Amino acid sequence: MAGLVTANILAREGIDCTVIEKKEYPFHRVCGEYISNETMPFLKSLELFPEGFGHAQICRFQLTSVNGKSAEFPLGLGGFGISRFSFDQFLFQKAKANGTQFLLNTEVNHVHFTGDGFEINTRDKKLHADVVVGAFGKRSKLDVALNRDFIHLRSPYVGVKHHIRTDHPSNLIALHNFQNGYCGISNIEDGKSCLCYLSHRNNLKEFGSIKQMEENVLFKNPFLKSIFSNSDFLFEKPETINEISFEIKKTVEDHLLMCGDATGMISPLCGNGMAMAIHAAKTLSELIKDYCNEKISRGEMEQTYSRQWNQLFAKRLWAGRQIQKLFGNVRASDFAVNLACHAKPIAKFLISKTHGQPF
Ligand SMILES: Cc1cc2nc3c(=O)[nH]c(=O)nc-3n(C[C@H](O)[C@H](O)[C@H](O)COP(=O)(O)OP(=O)(O)OC[C@H]3O[C@@H](n4cnc5c(N)ncnc54)[C@H](O)[C@@H]3O)c2cc1C
């Protein structure tokens, strides 16, 4: 998301830009696929809003606790739902049409700053660039190559995503707690729903398979049991990832400008990782443009980006980490549902702290 949006902006400005992606579009990935409406003005202004896909408009929020207590309230700004399969493919095609070069099915093994630019190594190519944006997501081979601090810390979370057909209201995003995890469900295009959850790896270890974990842990929440029992599952097997880290990361490493989850990941329950990736891409692209037009030096570009990134996102990441503590166990999730029922202004205030302003 961060890389495709950066490429779209820079290519439109006539800046020579190459995206190196280890997979090939379109592809599915683990993501709740709810995008905050704060991105709407920016996406529309660059014709990057995915019109015509039949995306869902989402404006209501439901929260349920581990043992099935429920609260519902309006979402404020709200968001829209579209699969990454469709949205990433759309952004890829737009970037190509704007003049971006793509190297697909190509993994970057190493990036090295040479003093006045970068050398980028893939299995069979050596490339050179004046500026490199690290938009390689939450965890990559490159984090190991760069010896980034967080990569040495183990993270206990696994992420699982299903696409389903079920009777889910198209304007609702629901967050259902279960022991040591939580599961989001909201609609995407064509009336399909995305069911995506984060679970502690001990749940998986204890029950041995995703299916057994779902039946023995997620089903204890009656809302989840009902969804799983009354839906058609559209993938042969779910998309999964592990080692999801919420550690703080640096915005610039060896002159590499990090963008999106590579700079730090907000807990998924906030539904804002994509909005942050898009906003960071916009902020960074403006500085890269100034650097390429020789208006600022590399040092100024790096320092200004770090400062602006902190101003925009540091508090949000912190708020996301605090709110995540209200999830994934009986007492905390009951407390969160009670808060949402009886102290709506506080609940709304907490949610607003994890969201940004339209840009
Ligand atoms: C369970 C879960 C649910 C979520 N739900 C939501 C949600 O509902 N709404 C929301 O806004 N956010 C959500 N997020 C967060 C969101 O998915 C991320 O914040 C967003 O995808 C970040 O975009 P990115 O560009 O940084 O990384 P990505 O979208 O992950 O892209 C990184 C890309 O880099 C490629 N790559 C990695 N290493 C290399 C390499 N060495 N060489 C070449 N290519 C490489 C990968 O193949 C990938 O395509 C969720 C996350 C999780 C884990």
The ligand as an SDF file (V2000), in Angstrom:
LIG
                    3D

 53 58  0  0  0  0  0  0  0  0999 V2000
   -4.7360   -9.1350   11.0960 C   0  0  0  0  0  0  0  0  0  0  0  0
   -4.5830   -7.7640   10.4700 C   0  0  0  0  0  0  0  0  0  0  0  0
   -5.7140   -7.0190   10.1620 C   0  0  0  0  0  0  0  0  0  0  0  0
   -5.5750   -5.7270    9.6070 C   0  0  0  0  0  0  0  0  0  0  0  0
   -6.6990   -5.0210    9.2940 N   0  0  0  0  0  0  0  0  0  0  0  0
   -6.5920   -3.7750    8.7940 C   0  0  0  0  0  0  0  0  0  0  0  0
   -7.7510   -3.0320    8.4320 C   0  0  0  0  0  0  0  0  0  0  0  0
   -8.8830   -3.4960    8.5070 O   0  0  0  0  0  0  0  0  0  0  0  0
   -7.5690   -1.7570    7.9890 N   0  0  0  0  0  0  0  0  0  0  0  0
   -6.3250   -1.1900    7.8510 C   0  0  0  0  0  0  0  0  0  0  0  0
   -6.2370   -0.0190    7.4480 O   0  0  0  0  0  0  0  0  0  0  0  0
   -5.2250   -1.8880    8.1480 N   0  0  0  0  0  0  0  0  0  0  0  0
   -5.3170   -3.1660    8.6050 C   0  0  0  0  0  0  0  0  0  0  0  0
   -4.1880   -3.8910    8.8720 N   0  0  0  0  0  0  0  0  0  0  0  0
   -2.8840   -3.2580    8.6600 C   0  0  0  0  0  0  0  0  0  0  0  0
   -2.5450   -3.1450    7.1530 C   0  0  0  0  0  0  0  0  0  0  0  0
   -2.6550   -4.3990    6.5410 O   0  0  0  0  0  0  0  0  0  0  0  0
   -1.1350   -2.6100    7.0130 C   0  0  0  0  0  0  0  0  0  0  0  0
   -0.9640   -1.5010    7.8530 O   0  0  0  0  0  0  0  0  0  0  0  0
   -0.8390   -2.1900    5.5690 C   0  0  0  0  0  0  0  0  0  0  0  0
   -0.9290   -3.2870    4.7030 O   0  0  0  0  0  0  0  0  0  0  0  0
    0.5560   -1.5940    5.5230 C   0  0  0  0  0  0  0  0  0  0  0  0
    0.9530   -1.3900    4.2030 O   0  0  0  0  0  0  0  0  0  0  0  0
    2.4950   -1.4960    3.8030 P   0  0  0  0  0  0  0  0  0  0  0  0
    2.6000   -0.9590    2.4420 O   0  0  0  0  0  0  0  0  0  0  0  0
    3.3430   -0.9290    4.8680 O   0  0  0  0  0  0  0  0  0  0  0  0
    2.8030   -3.0460    3.8100 O   0  0  0  0  0  0  0  0  0  0  0  0
    2.1900   -4.2100    2.9250 P   0  0  0  0  0  0  0  0  0  0  0  0
    0.8540   -3.8360    2.4150 O   0  0  0  0  0  0  0  0  0  0  0  0
    2.3180   -5.4480    3.7720 O   0  0  0  0  0  0  0  0  0  0  0  0
    3.1750   -4.3120    1.6930 O   0  0  0  0  0  0  0  0  0  0  0  0
    4.5200   -4.6870    1.8080 C   0  0  0  0  0  0  0  0  0  0  0  0
    4.9350   -5.3370    0.4950 C   0  0  0  0  0  0  0  0  0  0  0  0
    6.3440   -5.5190    0.4740 O   0  0  0  0  0  0  0  0  0  0  0  0
    6.6260   -6.7530   -0.1550 C   0  0  0  0  0  0  0  0  0  0  0  0
    7.9670   -7.1620    0.3110 N   0  0  0  0  0  0  0  0  0  0  0  0
    8.3580   -7.4560    1.5780 C   0  0  0  0  0  0  0  0  0  0  0  0
    9.6710   -7.7280    1.6180 N   0  0  0  0  0  0  0  0  0  0  0  0
   10.1260   -7.5930    0.3500 C   0  0  0  0  0  0  0  0  0  0  0  0
   11.4130   -7.7440   -0.2370 C   0  0  0  0  0  0  0  0  0  0  0  0
   12.4970   -8.0640    0.4840 N   0  0  0  0  0  0  0  0  0  0  0  0
   11.5280   -7.5330   -1.5750 N   0  0  0  0  0  0  0  0  0  0  0  0
   10.4400   -7.1990   -2.3230 C   0  0  0  0  0  0  0  0  0  0  0  0
    9.2070   -7.0390   -1.8060 N   0  0  0  0  0  0  0  0  0  0  0  0
    9.0480   -7.2350   -0.4890 C   0  0  0  0  0  0  0  0  0  0  0  0
    5.4930   -7.6650    0.2840 C   0  0  0  0  0  0  0  0  0  0  0  0
    5.3270   -8.7490   -0.6150 O   0  0  0  0  0  0  0  0  0  0  0  0
    4.3100   -6.7010    0.2690 C   0  0  0  0  0  0  0  0  0  0  0  0
    3.6070   -6.7210   -0.9430 O   0  0  0  0  0  0  0  0  0  0  0  0
   -4.2860   -5.1880    9.3810 C   0  0  0  0  0  0  0  0  0  0  0  0
   -3.1570   -5.9540    9.6720 C   0  0  0  0  0  0  0  0  0  0  0  0
   -3.2930   -7.2280   10.2000 C   0  0  0  0  0  0  0  0  0  0  0  0
   -2.0570   -8.0280   10.5120 C   0  0  0  0  0  0  0  0  0  0  0  0
  1  2  1  0
  2  3  1  0
  2 52  2  0
  3  4  2  0
  4  5  1  0
  4 50  1  0
  5  6  2  0
  6  7  1  0
  6 13  1  0
  7  8  2  0
  7  9  1  0
  9 10  1  0
 10 11  2  0
 10 12  1  0
 12 13  2  0
 13 14  1  0
 14 15  1  0
 14 50  1  0
 15 16  1  0
 16 17  1  0
 16 18  1  0
 18 19  1  0
 18 20  1  0
 20 21  1  0
 20 22  1  0
 22 23  1  0
 23 24  1  0
 24 25  2  0
 24 26  1  0
 24 27  1  0
 27 28  1  0
 28 29  2  0
 28 30  1  0
 28 31  1  0
 31 32  1  0
 32 33  1  0
 33 34  1  0
 33 48  1  0
 34 35  1  0
 35 36  1  0
 35 46  1  0
 36 37  1  0
 36 45  1  0
 37 38  2  0
 38 39  1  0
 39 40  1  0
 39 45  2  0
 40 41  1  0
 40 42  2  0
 42 43  1  0
 43 44  2  0
 44 45  1  0
 46 47  1  0
 46 48  1  0
 48 49  1  0
 50 51  2  0
 51 52  1  0
 52 53  1  0
M  END
$$$$
